[in-house]
């Protein structure tokens, strides 16, 4: 693939040029970049390795650059100062809805991430009722026995596909905690396929409802999810369940505002995708790094065993500081959401660079968290960098930013951290694992970098102190 891209790049050399000339007398600099190949632009390069592509552009053009992609011009922001401009949106010049629309709009339209300004805050206030401290406590109580049962039945051994099994677990947790439903194996598989298709839809090069291609499969996935959630709303409104689906059916803000049926469908599709996909990536990659670093695996295990509890309560999360360090470092190196998008709805500037109205903007926290300018030895997995003695993340408020920032900061960040830590606490007590020395991680890309081969690791049950 890389050799093919190299040949194509040589066939269509693209000289650096300004995205647009700044207004006379503004004192602003142009955004520099290149268009790449006709129509495709730099799309193939970005799809093949989005991190390497972003890093190369940073080296060539700095924190604010532009490139061509599918007949669009995209400005990319890398580095904490640049991504702060996009996320804080102090002049309300950036639209999240319009930014995501060409990427994933047809699959996750009207989800909380794809809303703007007053409407976004209105929906967020209602949705926040599903993520209060008491609600999180309730979700954890629902999760715990399901995690115990699933891990007790894992058939571990050499080449255990950690990512695949983690994905099965987080999906089943999401269906129970978020939907309050016990699905049959075929129903669960159908919903999983629908979510997967919707997530992958945004990566399509041919963005049309054609045959069984990626975009078309994404649209069918969205339709299947809509059908399921619509069919369930009546029963959830009539009952008083503790699952997130039921909570959304009854949530209201301080002024008594509630969600319509379609609001609930849209938010459920988005929240299910976000919770399932990102938690799967974070947990499986944390397991991978602990397999590569057995000293840290044992440190976390000792900490969990010292707690004296086979499962954790919400109040126990602060009692596992080493797990928190390892979790943060994993999110830095392998951000579950690698890029986020906006579109300018007015002429604006980013770090003194002129960006005209109607420009698509890519905010790149993943690349930002791997730059040597802010992180010493950035590709080395080193949880101690977050320790009180070092706190390397304090170099800038957005140096560590896996959950976004500003008004659109991830509403489920505490749920996600709770879920990953609750599962890992049990994993550490039940199992020991390692990654073969000759194994080389290969990734594909959905919401973020994802193991492409199921992440085979060598896993065995611990004989001593098995909580089962």
QUICORFEN-V879798 format. One line per field, one symbol per residue. ss: DSSP state (a for helix, b for strand, c for the rest). burial: 1 if it has 24 or more other ideal C-beta (glycine too) atoms within 12 Angstrom, else 0. A space follows every 10 residues. Layout:
ss: ???
burial: ???
This chain:
ss: caaaaaaaaa acccccbbcc ccccccccbb cbbbccbccc bcaaaaaaca aaaaaaaaaa accbbbbbbc cbbbbbbcca aaaaaaaacc cccbbaaaaa aaaaaaaacc caaaccaaaa aaaaaaaaaa acaaaaaaaa aaaaaaaaaa aacccccccb baaaaaaaaa aaaaaaaccc ccccaaaaaa aaaaaaaaaa accccccccc cccaaaaaaa aaaaaaaaaa aaaaaaaacc cccaaaaaaa cbcccccbcc aaaaaaaaaa aaaaaaaaaa aaaaaaaaaa aacaaaaaaa aaaaaaaccc cccaaaaaac aaaaaaaaaa aaaccccccb bbbbcccbbb ccbbbccccb bbbcaaaacc cccccccccc ccaaaacccc caaaaccccc cccccaaacc ccaaaaaaaa aaaaaaaaaa bbbbcccccc ccbbbcccbb bccccbbbbb bccccccc
burial: 0000100000 0000000111 0000000111 1111111001 1111111111 1011111100 1111111111 0111111111 1111111110 0011111111 1111111111 1111110001 0011111111 1000111111 0111011101 1001010001 1111111111 1111111111 1000000100 1101111111 1111001000 0001111111 1101110110 0110010000 1111111111 1000000010 0011111111 1111111111 1111111111 1110011001 1011001001 1101011001 1111111111 1111111111 1111100111 1011110111 1111111111 1011100100 1111110000 0110000111 1111111111 1111111111 1111111111 1111100000 1011111111 1001111010 01000010
